Amino acid sequence: MNTGKIDLKSLTQEQLEKFLSELGKEKYRTKQILRWIYQRHVTDFEQMTDLAKQFRAQLAERAYVSSWEPEIVETSSDGTRKYLFRLEDGESIEAVKIPMDEDRATLCISTQVGCAMGCQFCMTGTFGLARNLRPEEIVNQVCAALQDGSIGNIVLMGMGEPLHNLDNVVTALKIFYLDDGLGYGTRRVTLSTCGLVPEIGELSQKIKVNLAVSLNATTDEVRNQLMPVNQRYPLSELMNVCRNYAQITRQRVTFEYILIDGINDSIADAKRLVKLLHGFRCKVNLIAYNEHAGAEFKTPTEAAIKAFQSCLLQRDIVATLRASKGQDISAACGQLKGKLEDKPTR
């Protein structure tokens, strides 16, 4: 732990430029340092050999570059890898690397320790919220996973509600997008939210990112039961802000719909979903509920899942069925943390 020093992984390019100007250094040094950190994965200033020795000593006095290694890695038979990271304060978070094909993988990262949203189908919600992750703690999940192979896409869909930690998440996104840094374009990063309406509007004004909204119900009655946030921001408000987001950003909004047996998987639900999305440039990601020990919900039958998807497709709604991966490990959000720390489940 480097008390009193600045972690350079917490800084955007503009912030790093300002920091270096205070040291009397030229602007071009910013890109040099970014390339050392994010492209060459160097965290020791002494190894940044195109910087003058005096400059390296100056940096070491005022700053450091954090580096993470997972405490535990679980690997599924399908190639999915689950990482548990131990933080400086003893808390832990998770990230999941999901293979998409031979050359591509998607990394699902966390934005908070725990979560305050209390969604009934999510194990992370059983922990409650401990704290927000700082920008460097969000970024370091990606840096650590890159040591384990290439990553095509990043999704902020792990532990926590990203928009409940908006400022730190926006800072992390700016770091992801740096051409001289990690180099992820805006099309390769997706932010998933349970539906914090004011923050969705704020996000559209601050930065460009693919938006995925966890919908999971077609009536306020059911969504109130599954997702307490709906009691504050009902479906009508949520759909309005999502339409505005699509218009402002000129991007298609993705709606995630976790299919739960007997709760939201009927043909009537599918038809109501079609009405909700009418005239909306969007797509639907269908996800079969991932059962875990102690879960009160069940995975729908394959027939029910296919019938639900068919109903959407027949009405020209783009609806993909996400393959469930990592079922032989603790791949769903919070499962590895819960298993290792013996947390109760709902």
C-alpha positions as CSV (number, residue, x, y, z in Angstrom):
1,M,0.0,0.0,0.0
2,N,1.4,3.4,-1.1
3,T,0.0,5.9,1.4
4,G,0.2,9.5,0.1
5,K,1.2,8.5,-3.4
6,I,-0.9,8.7,-6.5
7,D,-1.7,5.5,-8.3
8,L,-1.2,6.4,-12.0
9,K,-3.9,3.7,-13.0
10,S,-6.5,6.0,-11.3
11,L,-5.8,8.9,-13.8
12,T,-7.3,9.7,-17.2
13,Q,-5.0,11.1,-19.8
14,E,-6.0,14.6,-18.9
15,Q,-5.4,14.0,-15.2
16,L,-2.0,12.4,-15.9
17,E,-1.0,15.4,-18.1
18,K,-1.9,17.7,-15.3
19,F,0.1,15.6,-12.8
20,L,3.2,15.6,-15.0
21,S,2.9,19.4,-15.8
22,E,3.1,20.0,-12.0
23,L,6.4,18.1,-12.1
24,G,7.5,20.4,-14.9
25,K,7.4,17.7,-17.6
26,E,6.4,17.9,-21.2
27,K,2.9,16.8,-22.4
28,Y,4.3,14.0,-24.7
29,R,5.6,12.2,-21.6
30,T,2.0,11.3,-20.8
31,K,1.7,9.0,-23.8
32,Q,5.1,7.4,-23.0
33,I,4.0,6.5,-19.5
34,L,0.6,5.2,-20.7
35,R,2.2,2.9,-23.2
36,W,4.6,1.5,-20.5
37,I,1.7,0.9,-18.1
38,Y,-1.1,-0.5,-20.4
39,Q,0.7,-1.8,-23.5
40,R,3.9,-3.2,-22.0
41,H,2.4,-3.9,-18.6
42,V,5.3,-2.3,-16.7
43,T,4.7,-1.1,-13.1
44,D,8.2,-0.3,-12.0
45,F,9.4,3.2,-13.0
46,E,13.0,1.9,-13.2
47,Q,12.0,-0.3,-16.1
48,M,10.6,2.7,-18.1
49,T,14.0,3.1,-19.8
50,D,13.1,6.0,-22.2
51,L,12.5,8.2,-19.2
52,A,15.5,10.1,-17.7
53,K,16.8,8.5,-14.4
54,Q,16.0,11.7,-12.5
55,F,12.5,11.8,-13.9
56,R,12.0,8.1,-12.8
57,A,13.1,9.0,-9.3
58,Q,10.7,11.9,-9.3
59,L,7.9,9.6,-10.3
60,A,8.8,7.1,-7.6
61,E,8.6,9.8,-4.9
62,R,5.1,11.0,-5.9
63,A,3.4,8.0,-7.5
64,Y,3.2,4.3,-8.1
65,V,1.5,1.9,-10.5
66,S,-0.6,-0.8,-8.9
67,S,-0.6,-4.4,-10.2
68,W,-3.0,-7.2,-9.4
69,E,-3.0,-10.9,-9.4
70,P,-6.1,-13.0,-8.6
71,E,-6.2,-14.7,-5.3
72,I,-8.2,-17.6,-6.8
73,V,-8.9,-18.6,-10.4
74,E,-11.6,-21.2,-11.3
75,T,-11.6,-22.7,-14.8
76,S,-14.7,-24.3,-16.4
77,S,-14.6,-27.1,-18.8
78,D,-15.9,-24.7,-21.5
79,G,-13.0,-22.3,-20.9
80,T,-14.8,-19.8,-18.7
81,R,-12.4,-18.4,-16.0
82,K,-13.6,-16.8,-12.8
83,Y,-11.2,-14.6,-10.9
84,L,-11.4,-13.6,-7.2
85,F,-9.4,-10.5,-6.3
86,R,-8.5,-9.6,-2.7
87,L,-8.5,-5.8,-2.1
88,E,-6.2,-3.8,0.1
89,D,-8.9,-3.5,2.8
90,G,-9.5,-7.3,2.8
91,E,-12.7,-7.1,0.8
92,S,-13.0,-9.2,-2.4
93,I,-14.5,-8.9,-5.8
94,E,-15.0,-11.1,-8.9
95,A,-14.4,-10.9,-12.6
96,V,-15.3,-13.5,-15.3
97,K,-13.6,-14.2,-18.6
98,I,-16.0,-15.8,-21.1
99,P,-14.6,-17.3,-24.3
100,M,-16.7,-16.3,-27.3
101,D,-14.6,-18.2,-30.0
102,E,-11.0,-19.3,-30.4
103,D,-9.6,-15.8,-30.5
104,R,-12.1,-13.7,-28.6
105,A,-13.2,-13.4,-25.0
106,T,-15.5,-11.1,-23.1
107,L,-14.5,-9.9,-19.6
108,C,-17.2,-9.2,-17.1
109,I,-16.0,-6.9,-14.3
110,S,-17.2,-5.5,-11.0
111,T,-17.8,-1.9,-10.1
112,Q,-18.7,-2.2,-6.4
113,V,-17.9,-4.5,-3.4
114,G,-21.4,-6.0,-3.1
115,C,-24.5,-4.2,-4.2
116,A,-27.3,-2.1,-2.7
117,M,-30.0,-2.8,-5.3
118,G,-31.3,-6.1,-3.8
119,C,-32.4,-7.8,-7.0
120,Q,-34.0,-11.1,-5.8
121,F,-32.4,-13.3,-8.5
122,C,-28.8,-12.0,-7.9
123,M,-26.5,-13.5,-5.3
124,T,-24.4,-10.3,-5.1
125,G,-27.4,-8.5,-3.6
126,T,-27.3,-10.8,-0.6
127,F,-24.0,-9.3,0.5
128,G,-25.3,-5.7,0.7
129,L,-23.1,-2.8,-0.4
130,A,-19.7,-2.5,1.3
131,R,-18.2,0.3,-0.9
132,N,-17.6,1.6,-4.4
133,L,-14.6,0.5,-6.3
134,R,-12.1,3.2,-7.2
135,P,-11.2,3.8,-10.9
136,E,-7.9,1.9,-10.6
137,E,-9.7,-1.1,-8.9
138,I,-12.0,-1.3,-11.9
139,V,-9.2,-0.9,-14.4
140,N,-6.9,-3.5,-12.7
141,Q,-9.5,-6.2,-13.2
142,V,-8.9,-5.8,-17.0
143,C,-5.1,-5.5,-16.7
144,A,-4.9,-8.7,-14.6
145,A,-7.1,-10.7,-17.0
146,L,-5.1,-9.5,-20.0
147,Q,-2.1,-11.3,-18.5
148,D,-4.2,-14.4,-19.0
149,G,-4.9,-13.9,-22.7
150,S,-6.5,-11.3,-25.0
151,I,-9.9,-9.8,-24.3
152,G,-12.2,-8.6,-27.1
153,N,-15.0,-6.9,-25.1
154,I,-15.5,-5.6,-21.6
155,V,-18.9,-5.6,-19.8
156,L,-19.5,-3.8,-16.6
157,M,-21.9,-6.5,-15.4
158,G,-20.2,-8.1,-12.5
159,M,-20.7,-7.3,-8.8
160,G,-22.4,-3.9,-8.1
161,E,-24.5,-1.4,-10.0
162,P,-22.2,0.7,-12.3
163,L,-24.5,3.8,-12.2
164,H,-24.5,3.7,-8.4
165,N,-20.7,4.5,-8.8
166,L,-21.1,6.7,-11.8
167,D,-18.1,9.1,-11.4
168,N,-15.6,6.4,-10.8
169,V,-17.0,4.3,-13.6
170,V,-16.8,7.2,-16.1
171,T,-13.2,7.7,-15.1
172,A,-12.5,4.0,-15.7
173,L,-14.2,4.1,-19.1
174,K,-12.0,7.0,-20.2
175,I,-9.0,4.9,-19.3
176,F,-10.3,1.9,-21.2
177,Y,-10.7,4.1,-24.3
178,L,-7.2,5.6,-24.4
179,D,-5.5,4.9,-27.7
180,D,-2.1,4.9,-26.0
181,G,-3.5,2.8,-23.2
182,L,-5.9,-0.2,-23.3
183,G,-7.3,1.0,-26.6
184,Y,-10.9,-0.3,-26.3
185,G,-13.3,1.6,-28.6
186,T,-16.7,2.6,-27.3
187,R,-18.3,-0.3,-29.3
188,R,-16.3,-2.8,-27.3
189,V,-17.5,-1.8,-23.9
190,T,-21.0,-2.3,-22.4
191,L,-22.4,-1.0,-19.2
192,S,-25.3,-2.9,-17.6
193,T,-27.7,-1.3,-15.2
194,C,-30.7,-2.3,-13.2
195,G,-32.4,0.9,-14.2
196,L,-31.3,4.0,-12.3
197,V,-33.3,6.5,-14.4
198,P,-31.6,9.8,-13.5
199,E,-28.1,8.3,-13.9
200,I,-29.0,6.9,-17.3
201,G,-29.8,10.4,-18.4
202,E,-26.6,11.7,-16.8
203,L,-24.5,8.9,-18.4
204,S,-25.7,9.9,-21.9
205,Q,-24.3,13.4,-21.3
206,K,-20.9,12.3,-19.9
207,I,-19.6,9.5,-22.1
208,K,-20.4,7.1,-24.9
209,V,-20.9,3.5,-23.9
210,N,-23.1,0.6,-25.0
211,L,-26.1,0.5,-22.6
212,A,-27.6,-2.8,-21.4
213,V,-30.6,-2.6,-19.1
214,S,-31.6,-5.5,-16.9
215,L,-35.4,-5.6,-17.5
216,N,-36.6,-9.1,-16.4
217,A,-40.3,-8.3,-16.2
218,T,-43.1,-6.8,-18.3
219,T,-45.3,-5.5,-15.5
220,D,-44.5,-3.3,-12.6
221,E,-46.1,-5.8,-10.3
222,V,-43.6,-8.5,-11.2
223,R,-40.6,-6.2,-11.6
224,N,-41.3,-4.7,-8.2
225,Q,-41.0,-8.1,-6.7
226,L,-37.8,-9.0,-8.6
227,M,-36.1,-5.7,-8.6
228,P,-36.8,-3.2,-5.8
229,V,-35.4,-0.3,-7.9
230,N,-38.7,-0.5,-9.9
231,Q,-40.6,0.9,-7.0
232,R,-38.6,4.1,-7.4
233,Y,-38.4,4.1,-11.2
234,P,-41.3,2.2,-12.8
235,L,-41.3,0.7,-16.2
236,S,-42.8,3.7,-17.9
237,E,-40.0,6.0,-16.7
238,L,-37.3,3.5,-17.5
239,M,-38.5,3.0,-21.0
240,N,-38.7,6.7,-21.6
241,V,-35.2,7.4,-20.5
242,C,-33.9,4.4,-22.6
243,R,-35.6,5.8,-25.7
244,N,-33.9,9.2,-25.0
245,Y,-30.6,7.4,-24.5
246,A,-30.9,5.7,-27.9
247,Q,-31.7,9.0,-29.6
248,I,-29.0,11.0,-27.9
249,T,-26.2,8.4,-28.4
250,R,-27.5,7.0,-31.7
251,Q,-26.9,3.5,-30.3
252,R,-29.1,0.5,-29.9
253,V,-30.0,-0.3,-26.3
254,T,-29.8,-3.9,-25.1
255,F,-32.4,-5.2,-22.7
256,E,-31.3,-8.2,-20.6
257,Y,-34.1,-10.5,-19.7
258,I,-33.4,-13.3,-17.2
259,L,-36.0,-16.0,-17.8
260,I,-37.3,-17.5,-14.5
261,D,-39.5,-20.5,-14.4
262,G,-43.1,-19.6,-13.7
263,I,-42.3,-16.0,-13.0
264,N,-41.7,-14.1,-16.3
265,D,-41.3,-16.8,-19.0
266,S,-44.9,-17.1,-20.3
267,I,-46.0,-16.3,-23.9
268,A,-48.1,-13.5,-22.3
269,D,-44.9,-12.0,-20.9
270,A,-43.3,-12.2,-24.3
271,K,-46.2,-10.4,-26.0
272,R,-46.1,-7.7,-23.4
273,L,-42.4,-7.3,-24.0
274,V,-43.1,-6.8,-27.7
275,K,-45.5,-4.0,-26.8
276,L,-42.9,-2.4,-24.4
277,L,-40.3,-2.3,-27.2
278,H,-42.5,-1.2,-30.1
279,G,-40.8,1.3,-32.4
280,F,-37.6,1.1,-30.3
281,R,-34.2,0.5,-31.8
282,C,-33.0,-2.2,-29.4
283,K,-32.3,-5.8,-29.0
284,V,-33.1,-8.4,-26.3
285,N,-30.6,-10.7,-24.6
286,L,-32.4,-13.7,-23.2
287,I,-30.6,-15.4,-20.3
288,A,-31.9,-18.6,-18.6
289,Y,-31.7,-18.2,-14.8
290,N,-28.6,-19.7,-13.4
291,E,-29.6,-21.7,-10.3
292,H,-27.3,-21.9,-7.3
293,A,-27.4,-23.5,-3.9
294,G,-30.2,-22.1,-1.8
295,A,-31.9,-20.3,-4.8
296,E,-35.6,-19.9,-4.6
297,F,-36.0,-19.6,-8.4
298,K,-35.7,-22.3,-11.1
299,T,-34.4,-22.4,-14.7
300,P,-37.3,-22.6,-17.2
301,T,-37.6,-25.6,-19.5
302,E,-35.9,-25.5,-22.8
303,A,-39.3,-25.5,-24.5
304,A,-40.4,-22.4,-22.6
305,I,-37.2,-20.6,-23.4
306,K,-37.4,-21.4,-27.2
307,A,-41.1,-20.4,-27.3
308,F,-40.4,-17.1,-25.6
309,Q,-37.6,-16.3,-28.1
310,S,-39.7,-17.4,-31.1
311,C,-42.5,-15.0,-30.0
312,L,-40.1,-12.1,-30.1
313,L,-38.4,-13.1,-33.4
314,Q,-41.8,-13.5,-35.1
315,R,-42.6,-9.9,-34.3
316,D,-39.2,-8.6,-35.6
317,I,-37.6,-8.1,-32.2
318,V,-33.9,-9.0,-32.3
319,A,-33.7,-11.6,-29.5
320,T,-30.5,-13.6,-28.8
321,L,-30.3,-16.5,-26.3
322,R,-27.1,-16.2,-24.4
323,A,-25.5,-19.6,-23.9
324,S,-25.0,-20.4,-20.2
325,K,-21.3,-20.9,-19.5
326,G,-19.2,-21.8,-16.5
327,Q,-22.0,-23.8,-14.8
328,D,-19.4,-26.3,-13.4
329,I,-17.7,-23.4,-11.6
330,S,-19.0,-20.5,-9.5
331,A,-19.4,-18.3,-12.6
332,A,-22.5,-16.3,-11.8
333,C,-22.1,-13.0,-10.0
334,G,-21.2,-13.4,-6.3
335,Q,-21.1,-17.2,-6.3
336,L,-17.4,-17.7,-5.8
337,K,-17.2,-15.0,-3.2
338,G,-20.2,-16.5,-1.4
339,K,-18.8,-20.0,-1.5
340,L,-15.4,-18.9,-0.2
341,E,-16.6,-16.6,2.4
342,D,-19.6,-18.8,3.5
343,K,-22.2,-16.1,2.9
344,P,-25.8,-17.0,3.2
345,T,-28.0,-17.0,0.0
346,R,-31.6,-16.1,-0.5
